[in-house]
Amino acid sequence: MNGQRDFDAQLDSAKDLADIFEIVKRVVRKSTGRERSGLMLGLANLGGGPQGFVGAFYPVATNIIVMNSLPLRRIRETDPALYRPYVFHILLHEYLHALGIIDEAATRSKAYEISESTFGKSHPVTQFAADLSRFVPKLVYPVYGWVPQEEYQLELVKGFDRSSTASYIN
């Protein structure tokens, strides 16, 4: 239980996406003993609406996670307290893909298992892992058929995988 409070406090004090990713990496390392370095995060407006959206994706055999910036913006407007748990859940899911768990059902199951053991059943991170669809109204704009107006552009998050670069630069 004390570990749950530690990770919960770390998540509550995370300042940015890179901070949250460092927590994801520690949680996964503690849960599985596995880790991966050198990942990048790209943000792009991938669109989405009530009929469905992509939170993020990991192109297999690459070193980048691409996260949909639209739900990030929307959740800050609708329920800012859910921002960090949502980001944690999405980064956990994609990090598991980057570790080699490619099958979606297996990834969802592992993400739920790690979330529950780390934060407990009632924590928002675990609730996202249990059923993301119940949060859709907080994650998407309610206009049917909405698509982004700007062209698809990828913005790389500077300093994303901090712990992996510390040993390379003196």
For each residue, the residues with C-beta under 8 A, 3 or more apart:
1: 4 5
2: 5 6
3: 6 7 30 118
4: 1 7 8 118 119 120 123
5: 1 2 8 9
6: 2 3 9 10
7: 3 4 10 11 23 26 27 118 119
8: 4 5 11 12 119 123
9: 5 6 12 13
10: 6 7 13 14 23
11: 7 8 14 20 23 84 85 88 125
12: 8 9 84
13: 9 10 19
14: 10 11 19 20 23 84
15: 19
16: 19 20
17: 20 21 41 67 87 91 157 160
18: 21 22 41 157 159 160 161 162
19: 13 14 15 16 22 23
20: 11 14 16 17 23 24 84 87 88 91
21: 17 18 24 25 39 41 91 95 160 161
22: 18 19 25 26 162 163
23: 7 10 11 14 19 20 26 27 88
24: 20 21 27 28 88 91 92 95
25: 21 22 28 29 35 95 163
26: 7 22 23 29 30
27: 7 23 24 30 31 92 114 118
28: 24 25 31 32 34 35 92 95 96 99 114
29: 25 26 32 33 34 35
30: 3 26 27 118
31: 27 28 113 114 117 118
32: 28 29 99 114
33: 29
34: 28 29 99
35: 25 28 29 99
36: 39 95 98 99
37: 161 163 164
38: 63 161 164 165
39: 21 36 63 64 65 95 98 160 161 164
40: 63 64 65 156 157 160 161
41: 17 18 21 64 65 66 67 91 156 157 160 161
42: 64 65 66 67 154 155 156 157
43: 66 67 68 69 72 154 155 156 157
44: 66 67 68 69 152 153 154 155
45: 68 69 70 148 150 152 153
46: 53 54 66 68 69 70 148 152
47: 53 68 70 146 147 148
48: 52 53 54 68 70 71 139 140 141 146
49: 52 53 140 141 142 143 144 145 146
50: 136 137 140 142 144
51: 144 145
52: 48 49
53: 46 47 48 49 68 70 71 136 139 140
54: 46 48 57 68
55: 67 68 71 90 93 132 139
56: 65 66 67 68 90 91 93 94
57: 54 65 66 94
58: 62 64 65 66 94 97 98
59: 62 64 66
60: 97 102
61:
62: 58 59
63: 38 39 40 98
64: 39 40 41 42 58 59
65: 39 40 41 42 56 57 58 91 94 95 98
66: 41 42 43 44 46 56 57 58 59 154
67: 17 41 42 43 44 55 56 72 90 91 94
68: 43 44 45 46 47 48 53 54 55 56 71 72
69: 43 44 45 46 72 73 155
70: 45 46 47 48 53 73 74 140 141 148
71: 48 53 55 68 74 75 86 139 140
72: 43 67 68 69 75 76 83 86 87
73: 69 70 76 77
74: 70 71 77 78 138 139 140 141
75: 71 72 78 79 80 82 83 86 138 139
76: 72 73 80 83
77: 73 74
78: 74 75 137 138 139
79: 75 82 83 138
80: 75 76 83
81: 124
82: 75 79 85 86 124 135 138
83: 72 75 76 79 80 86 87
84: 11 12 14 20 87 88
85: 11 82 88 89 123 124 125 127 128
86: 71 72 75 82 83 89 90 124 128 135 139
87: 17 20 72 83 84 90 91
88: 11 20 23 24 84 85 91 92 125
89: 85 86 92 93 111 115 125 128 129 132
90: 55 56 67 86 87 93 94
91: 17 20 21 24 41 56 65 67 87 88 94 95
92: 24 27 28 88 89 95 96 111 114 115 125 129
93: 55 56 89 90 96 97 107 108 111 129
94: 56 57 58 65 67 90 91 97 98
95: 21 24 25 28 36 39 65 91 92 98 99
96: 28 92 93 99 101 107 110 111
97: 58 60 93 94 100 101 102 107
98: 36 39 58 63 65 94 95
99: 28 32 34 35 36 95 96
100: 97
101: 96 97 106 107 110
102: 60 97 106 107
103: 106 107
104: 107 108
105: 108 109
106: 101 102 103 109 110
107: 93 96 97 101 102 103 104 110 111
108: 93 104 105 111 112 129
109: 105 106 112 113
110: 96 101 106 107 113 114
111: 89 92 93 96 107 108 114 115 129
112: 108 109 115 116 126 129 130
113: 31 109 110 116 117
114: 27 28 31 32 92 110 111 117 118
115: 89 92 111 112 118 119 123 125 126 128 129
116: 112 113 119 120 121 126 129
117: 31 113 114
118: 3 4 7 27 30 31 114 115 125
119: 4 7 8 115 116 123 125 126
120: 4 116 123 126
121: 116 126
122: 126 127
123: 4 8 85 115 119 120 126 127
124: 81 82 85 86 127 128
125: 11 85 88 89 92 115 118 119 128 129
126: 112 115 116 119 120 121 122 123 129 130
127: 85 122 123 124 130 131 134 135
128: 85 86 89 115 124 125 131 132 135
129: 89 92 93 108 111 112 115 116 125 126 132
130: 112 126 127
131: 127 128 134
132: 55 89 128 129 135 136
133: 136
134: 127 131
135: 82 86 127 128 132 138 139
136: 50 53 132 133 139 140
137: 50 78 140 142
138: 74 75 78 79 82 135
139: 48 53 55 71 74 75 78 86 135 136
140: 48 49 50 53 70 71 74 136 137 146
141: 48 49 70 74 146
142: 49 50 137
143: 49 146
144: 49 50 51
145: 49 51
146: 47 48 49 140 141 143
147: 47
148: 45 46 47 70 152
149:
150: 45 153
151:
152: 44 45 46 148
153: 44 45 150
154: 42 43 44 66
155: 42 43 44 69
156: 40 41 42 43 160
157: 17 18 40 41 42 43 160
158:
159: 18 162
160: 17 18 21 39 40 41 156 157
161: 18 21 37 38 39 40 41 164 165
162: 18 22 159 165 166
163: 22 25 37 166
164: 37 38 39 161 167 168
165: 38 161 162 168 169
166: 162 163 169
167: 164
168: 164 165
169: 165 166
170:
